[in-house]
Amino acid sequence: MKNTAEIAHGPMIIGLYINIILLGTIATQMYIYLNAYRKDRLWMKIFVVVLFITNVANTAFLCKYLYTSLILNFGDDAYLARADWVFATDPALTGIIAGMVQLFFAWRVKVLTNNLWLVAAVAVCALAGTGAAIATSFEVGMTPEFVKFQNFKVVVIVWLAAECVSDILISGILVWQLRKTGFQSTDELVDRIIRLTVQTGLITSICATIDLALFLSDPTGTHLIFNFPLSKLYTNTMMSTLNSRRGWDFSDQESTSHTHTTSGIIGERGKKKRIFRLDTSQTTRPQVFVDVEQHVEQHEMHTRNLAERHHHINDDYDVKSASPDDSLTAAALPRTPWEK
């Protein structure tokens, strides 16, 4: 017969290992993001930093709980059979992280589709999952015995099911929105993006589904193998999305890359446009970009530069082709103060 530590804390250790490994990838992606996208808007940077701090807190609490249980209370079966307030923070923090990431993707859906109904559907599911996750933490605090966790399975079902539905909605909406653009070369890129989007969206959805299925079917702590890394999977999904773009124009800087807009519209000077574009200027993996505000003045600047260069060339040609008499005459003329 398995002892108490093997039943509950064995899966916790495995889940924590995966959690820590994924936290390392998040830290790497944070470093890349903060160095590569320094011109992103302040709200985006704050959002990413808060998300990272929340992930660190989640991992720290899990480490604290397992250290207290397996080291300080080694061999104490009565203590090992119960959860404490540190363990109870895991559902709440996981739900908050998942909700933040899903609301970020809801913002993407709004920019791409401008359909408030779709945005509302994603946001409602995300908020429902977050609320149910926080409620699960309260239930763990009131019923700390691991063997009695099945008593509050309703809130757990709402939590994980809402997250699954939100993930599926996000993937489905993006696949439908990016299905065809009317340009063959762009469509080939979109097909690749669709595959990436589906795979990315399904990772968290599948993990949450397995977590829920094991929680309902297995009275032991096996489901924690998938529950502990869940928050890190959500964060890695968002960070990889941010770092694989050339820029969603979170900054107000003008882009110098060559882009194709699916709408075929280029913004006029001084006007703000919402443009859905694909960056094909690099050989890296294609990514969907959303320009929230962009002033398109590059053509006018390019034309003005060409005119100035043409003017200088003509001046040089006139000087070289002038006769000696003309040169002497020019040299005899008085010079203005700004001439050498």
C-alpha positions in Angstrom: 0.0 0.0 0.0 1.3 3.5 -0.9 2.1 5.8 1.9 0.7 9.3 2.2 3.7 11.1 0.7 3.8 8.8 -2.3 0.1 9.3 -3.1 0.1 13.1 -3.0 3.6 14.5 -2.9 5.1 12.2 -5.5 3.1 13.8 -8.3 3.7 17.2 -6.7 7.5 16.7 -7.0 7.2 15.8 -10.7 4.9 18.7 -11.4 7.2 21.1 -9.6 10.2 19.9 -11.6 8.3 20.7 -14.8 7.1 24.0 -13.3 10.7 25.1 -12.5 12.0 24.1 -15.9 9.3 26.1 -17.6 10.0 29.1 -15.3 13.5 29.0 -16.6 12.3 29.3 -20.2 10.0 32.2 -19.1 13.0 34.0 -17.6 14.9 33.5 -20.8 12.0 34.9 -22.9 11.7 37.8 -20.5 15.3 38.7 -21.0 14.9 38.5 -24.8 11.7 40.5 -24.7 13.1 43.4 -22.5 16.2 43.7 -24.7 14.6 43.2 -28.1 11.5 45.3 -27.7 12.5 48.3 -25.6 10.2 50.5 -27.6 7.0 48.6 -26.7 4.5 50.7 -24.8 4.8 51.0 -21.0 1.5 49.2 -20.3 2.7 46.1 -22.2 6.0 46.0 -20.3 4.2 46.4 -17.0 1.8 43.6 -18.0 4.7 41.2 -18.9 6.6 42.1 -15.7 3.6 41.5 -13.5 2.9 38.2 -15.2 6.5 37.1 -14.6 6.4 38.1 -10.9 3.2 36.2 -10.4 4.8 33.1 -11.9 7.8 33.4 -9.6 5.5 33.7 -6.6 3.6 30.6 -7.7 6.9 28.6 -8.0 8.2 30.0 -4.7 5.0 29.0 -2.8 5.1 25.4 -4.2 8.7 25.0 -3.2 7.9 26.4 0.3 5.1 23.9 0.7 7.1 20.9 -0.4 10.1 21.8 1.7 7.9 22.2 4.8 6.1 18.9 4.1 8.9 16.7 3.1 11.8 18.1 5.1 10.5 19.9 8.2 7.7 17.4 8.7 9.3 14.2 7.3 7.5 11.1 8.4 4.5 13.0 9.9 1.6 11.3 8.1 -1.0 13.6 9.7 0.7 16.7 8.3 1.3 15.1 4.9 -2.4 14.3 4.5 -3.4 17.9 4.6 -2.8 21.0 2.6 -1.9 24.4 4.1 -2.5 28.0 3.0 0.7 28.0 1.0 -0.6 25.1 -1.1 -4.0 26.8 -1.4 -2.4 29.7 -3.3 -1.7 27.5 -6.3 -5.2 27.4 -7.8 -5.7 31.1 -7.4 -2.3 32.1 -8.9 -2.7 29.6 -11.7 -6.2 31.0 -12.5 -5.0 34.6 -12.4 -2.1 33.9 -14.7 -4.3 32.0 -17.1 -6.9 34.8 -17.0 -4.3 37.4 -17.8 -2.9 35.5 -20.8 -6.4 34.8 -22.1 -7.4 38.4 -21.8 -4.3 39.4 -23.7 -5.4 37.1 -26.5 -8.9 38.5 -26.3 -7.3 41.9 -27.0 -5.7 40.3 -30.1 -9.1 39.0 -31.2 -10.6 42.5 -30.8 -7.8 44.1 -32.9 -8.1 41.5 -35.6 -11.9 41.1 -35.8 -13.3 44.2 -34.1 -16.1 41.9 -33.1 -17.2 42.7 -29.5 -19.3 39.5 -29.3 -16.3 37.3 -29.9 -14.2 39.3 -27.5 -16.9 39.1 -24.8 -17.1 35.3 -25.2 -13.4 34.9 -24.7 -13.3 37.4 -21.8 -16.3 35.8 -20.0 -14.7 32.4 -20.2 -11.4 33.8 -19.0 -12.9 35.6 -16.1 -15.1 32.6 -15.2 -12.0 30.4 -15.0 -10.2 32.9 -12.9 -13.1 33.3 -10.5 -13.5 29.6 -10.1 -9.8 29.1 -9.6 -9.9 31.6 -6.7 -13.0 29.9 -5.3 -11.0 26.6 -5.5 -8.3 28.1 -3.3 -10.9 29.0 -0.7 -12.3 25.5 -0.8 -8.9 24.0 -0.3 -8.5 26.3 2.8 -11.8 25.1 4.2 -11.3 21.4 3.3 -7.5 20.8 3.5 -7.6 17.0 3.6 -6.4 15.7 0.2 -8.9 12.8 0.3 -11.8 15.2 0.6 -10.9 17.3 -2.5 -13.6 15.6 -4.4 -16.2 17.4 -2.2 -15.6 20.6 -4.1 -15.2 19.2 -7.6 -17.9 21.5 -9.0 -15.7 24.6 -8.8 -12.8 22.7 -10.1 -14.8 21.6 -13.1 -15.9 25.2 -13.8 -12.3 26.4 -13.4 -10.6 24.0 -15.8 -13.6 23.7 -18.2 -13.8 27.5 -18.6 -10.1 27.7 -19.4 -10.4 24.9 -22.0 -13.3 26.7 -23.7 -11.5 30.0 -23.7 -8.4 28.4 -25.3 -10.5 26.7 -27.9 -12.4 29.9 -28.7 -9.1 31.8 -29.1 -7.7 29.2 -31.5 -10.9 28.9 -33.4 -11.4 32.6 -33.9 -7.8 33.2 -35.0 -8.0 30.3 -37.4 -11.2 31.6 -38.9 -10.1 35.2 -39.1 -6.7 34.3 -40.8 -8.1 31.7 -43.0 -7.8 33.4 -46.4 -6.5 36.8 -47.4 -6.8 36.8 -51.2 -3.1 36.8 -51.9 -1.5 33.5 -52.7 1.9 34.2 -51.1 0.2 35.6 -48.0 -2.1 32.6 -47.8 0.8 30.3 -47.7 2.2 32.2 -44.8 -1.2 32.2 -43.1 -1.5 28.5 -43.5 1.7 28.1 -41.5 0.6 30.6 -38.9 -2.7 28.7 -38.5 -0.9 25.5 -37.8 1.3 27.3 -35.2 -1.8 29.0 -33.6 -3.7 25.7 -33.3 -0.8 23.9 -31.8 -0.1 26.8 -29.3 -3.7 27.0 -28.3 -4.2 23.3 -27.9 -1.2 22.9 -25.5 -2.9 24.6 -22.6 -6.3 23.3 -23.5 -5.1 19.6 -23.6 -3.1 20.1 -20.3 -6.2 21.5 -18.5 -8.4 18.7 -19.9 -6.0 16.0 -18.7 -5.8 17.7 -15.3 -9.6 17.8 -15.0 -10.0 14.2 -16.2 -7.4 12.9 -13.7 -8.9 14.9 -10.9 -12.3 13.4 -11.5 -11.2 9.8 -12.1 -8.2 9.4 -9.7 -8.5 10.2 -6.0 -4.8 10.5 -5.6 -2.7 13.5 -6.5 -1.8 12.4 -10.1 -3.6 15.3 -11.6 -1.0 17.7 -10.0 1.6 16.6 -12.5 -0.4 18.6 -15.1 -1.8 21.2 -12.7 1.5 22.6 -11.4 3.0 23.4 -14.8 -0.3 24.9 -16.2 0.5 28.5 -15.3 3.9 28.3 -16.9 2.5 26.8 -20.1 0.1 29.8 -20.4 2.9 32.3 -19.8 5.3 30.6 -22.3 2.5 30.7 -24.9 2.2 34.5 -24.5 5.9 35.2 -24.3 6.7 33.1 -27.4 4.0 35.0 -29.2 5.5 38.3 -28.2 9.1 37.3 -29.0 8.3 35.7 -32.4 6.9 39.0 -33.9 8.8 41.7 -35.6 6.5 44.2 -33.8 2.8 44.6 -33.1 3.5 48.3 -32.9 3.1 48.6 -29.2 5.4 51.5 -29.7 4.7 54.6 -31.7 7.7 54.1 -33.9 7.4 53.8 -37.7 8.2 50.4 -39.2 10.7 50.2 -42.0 10.0 46.6 -42.9 8.2 45.6 -46.1 4.7 44.4 -45.2 1.6 43.1 -47.0 -1.7 44.2 -45.6 -4.6 41.8 -45.9 -7.0 44.7 -46.4 -4.8 46.3 -49.1 -5.1 49.7 -47.3 -2.3 52.0 -46.5 -2.9 54.7 -44.0 -2.9 58.4 -45.1 -0.5 60.8 -43.6 -1.5 62.0 -40.1 -4.3 59.4 -39.8 -4.4 56.5 -37.5 -5.1 53.1 -39.1 -5.7 49.7 -37.8 -3.7 47.4 -40.1 -3.4 43.7 -40.1 -0.1 42.8 -41.7 2.3 40.0 -42.3 6.0 40.7 -42.0 7.9 39.0 -44.8 11.1 41.0 -44.5 12.9 38.4 -42.5 13.7 34.7 -43.0 12.4 33.9 -39.6 9.1 32.2 -38.8 6.2 34.3 -40.1 4.0 36.0 -37.6 0.8 38.0 -37.5 1.3 41.6 -36.5 -1.3 44.1 -35.5 -0.6 47.8 -35.9 -2.8 49.7 -33.5 -1.5 53.2 -34.5 0.7 53.9 -37.4 1.5 57.1 -39.4 2.5 56.2 -42.9 4.9 58.9 -44.1 7.7 56.7 -45.5 6.8 57.3 -49.2 6.8 61.1 -48.8 10.1 61.0 -46.9 11.7 58.7 -49.5 10.5 61.1 -52.3 11.9 64.1 -50.5 15.3 62.4 -50.0 15.4 61.5 -53.7 14.7 65.1 -54.7 17.4 66.5 -52.4 19.9 64.0 -53.8 19.0 64.9 -57.3 19.4 68.6 -56.5 22.9 68.1 -55.1 24.0 66.0 -58.1 22.8 68.8 -60.5 24.8 71.3 -58.5 28.0 69.2 -58.7 27.5 68.7 -62.4 27.1 72.5 -63.0 30.3 73.3 -61.1 32.3 70.7 -63.0 31.0 71.7 -66.4 31.4 75.5 -65.9 34.0 77.3 -68.0 37.2 78.8 -66.5 35.8 82.3 -67.0 32.6 81.3 -65.1 34.7 79.9 -62.3 36.7 83.1 -62.0 33.5 85.1 -62.0 32.0 82.9 -59.4 35.1 83.2 -57.3 35.0 87.0 -57.5 31.5 87.2 -56.1 31.1 88.1 -52.4 30.4 85.1 -50.1 27.5 84.9 -47.7 28.3 84.4 -44.0 27.3 80.6 -44.0 29.5 79.7 -46.9 33.0 78.5 -46.5 
